[in-house]
């Protein structure tokens, strides 16, 4: 049995320690907002936060998450930065098929924590690991700049 | 002005009975003429519940049922806009859901329930507006009775019927309206009175797609659901010789290992156990033919040197006289769709019926093939369409491969099963945009205009052997192989021309890939025209204008893109423009790419200026999003994407070697919509075809080198 803290809630799961965190989240805890895209850290659809760091959960053994705080997209709606990002994503009408957007938002959140006012180059660097086959990159870029402004003004009112 | 015939009331009764008199107020079934045409033979009026495109709750909620699937293209918003416009609904109370699989939801043009060909909005433009108008007429009639006034004294606004100082919400009127006979005919609004159609409208599915609650096929879960992955033959045409499941069954969580028509399925409690089980599985395969990309290219080249089946010809090509001949050969590779959501489907067979949960573009086909796999009647197959994590044509599959897999496994293990594809399964085991080779020989007169054009195409037919062959392959020509060449407006201005086609047969499974034949024909035609312009010493825009003088929609898009991009004006140092214009799916799109090429030959696309004439743009915001989407989708194929074969197997595995466009490669995209009253066209695919030529023409302007092979990384 493995104890995990996900979105501020404690869980106990029956999983082999080598199981990727992604499948513990999706198949055991049924937190399906985190997506499977490639299984080898190539696409970013599975991005979650481990103690505030963006990680690819498809290649992260669940054992690495023991004793740490895991945040998934489901936990972002109550997070001030998550709210700013969601509001910006809405204003820019970002999603199309929507499948990659959880991972995009999770990567963008870490970028904005590290750089309050990212340049386009910062966005390229931080977001190039997240593939969107619908090609929403331009809108994601605009939304990140918008969320940065919202954050600078004190967050979502 | 349009009218709708009086629909049947049978569906209404069965629907109300099925809801048990709950909150659902009333619904409007589709017009009788459509229902009658689509009812199964021998079962007149056998309409399944809920037979509805629209529900209005007593709480005033308006729910629109979608006959098409939301895969990113935005019909979750656009189709409700059509109903809401005529209904004068309160937009904040409008939501959408996918319709079940049923004959009533058949495509108005294609006769089967499906999403494809960039047709969802224009094919439903009348039907969905009529449904909104019928519902409004009933609500007005109910309000008139309540207010004790004439219907003509009532008006509607924002989800209410108003007469003088009296006012009632649609929710208050819903139950009364449900008891009224349907109107004999309806009058649709004059376009000048539209409040929603033509206005930039934000997506209704955005909230759930940014907080993790949107449900895709892969997210389906219920008690007792098992997960399976399938070991499929590593090469095309291969099959299982023998297998040993001993080690696979030792993996904790693995329940069963069963053989199904496509391979060996490992069934487990969850994905990870199934995947580890498959890794441990020992399978000996009968190999398929040892296909190789290099030999396929050689075969295509040999064929191109011979006469193919004529698709179109005019004048007397051998007698054409010119002063200069341009000859060129183009080649584009097989491409995978690589939807972000790997393919999957869930099947539950119980109580004489089969339920399917999946994101699909092809409900009718899936229903029929699932029924065959389950050994039951298609009417016993229920399809629950989830959101699609991308489609691009892959989920419109004439063999319903990902759906029938799930049915076969569920049937074998007698339990509900979700069959999942890994990314490797998707890249290696799927369906591809066929590789194509083009060879063109074009004769120019002394003024530089083409007077003779010989064009040969070589590539596998998508439609041969499919249920669509009879309707769409005529005189040996698969229309999807030559579209964009045989009907090119340029050819019409060339007095002597001939287009012929070879369709070699290979076991490589090929399929429509966002913009289908136009993926390669747009690239080839617009590259050639650009090359001719340079050979003639003319500006590429001026040259196109001369050839397209009788094609106003092409001219409108071309001129708008040229103007907005600043064509001919100075660019930053080292930056070059390339242009292309191409018609597909009823819309014409011009794109100007601004490109630089680094000293070591790496191109960078800085900006794409796009102009589209799609006729009326129901949701201009949606059209813009689709232009952006197609441009980035096309860019991946220009820069990186390629499926190659070695000894019958696909060489690529995952996104590390089947690369697609990423954030740092994504250009600034500026879209302009031509104000147009022309016939409506599609938006989902038409920005893909011009992109490759626009980029490659800019590279030619920068380097003097013509690009005739994709992707570009092959050249570096």
Interface residues (C-beta under 8 A of the other chain):
Chain A: X16 X19 X20 X23 X26 X27 X28 X30 X31 X32 X33 X34 X35 X36 X37 X38 X39 X40 X42 X43 X45 X72 X73 X74 X76 X77 X85 X86 X89 X90 X93 X94 X95 X96 X97 X98 X99 X100 X101 X102 X105 X123 X124 X125 X127 X128 X129 X130 X131 X132 X133 X134 X135 X136 X137 X138 X139 X140 X141
Chain B: X70 X71 X72 X73 X74 X202 X203 X205 X206 X207 X208 X209 X210 X211 X212 X213 X214 X215 X216 X218 X219 X221 X227 X252 X270 X271 X272 X338 X339 X340 X341 X342 X387 X388 X389 X390 X391 X392 X422 X423 X424 X621 X625 X628 X629 X630 X631 X632 X633 X635 X654 X655 X656 X660 X661 X662 X663 X664 X666 X668 X669
